[in-house]
Amino acid sequence: MIVMGYNVKRVLVDQGSSADILFWEAFAGMKIPNDRLLPYTGTLVGFAGDQVMARGNVKIGTSLTPEDEERLVRVLKDNVSAFAWHSSDMPGIDLDFLCHKLAIDPSAKAGIQEGRKFGEEKRRAIAEETQKLVMAGHVREI
């Protein structure tokens, strides 16, 4: 499937993200005109607390004509097999590319953190989310 002039073989749709982020290199590589970049004054804050100033926001595909929208929907339906809703739907991807590895000294002695105390509702939610990750094959007990 050709998207913005690029041959796209697979797309991973992240349904859990609270922000749809397009990195600057990808924006520039798609050759979207800079005048389509709308001002944005907010700051994005990562899980580790790091802050990044956004350059702006862009709406992709909102100015489609009805004919183009119909054609796009037809292309998406015809190529539904190119989309992966979970990383487990993308067989054949090299795990060295897909997985993050921590730089840990193998000779370092393991430390044990003091256990955290959670209420019953949070413990149940943690167990459910952990089970989802196990079932999806994203984590395993070691």
Secondary structure, 3 states (H helix, E strand, C coil): CEECCEECCCEECCCCCCCCCCCHHHHHHCCCCHHHCECCCCEEECCCCCEEECCCECCCCCCCCHHHHHHHHHHHHHCHHHEECCHHHCCCCCHHHHCCCCCCCCCCCCCCCCCCCCCHHHHHHHHHHHHHHHHCCCCCCC
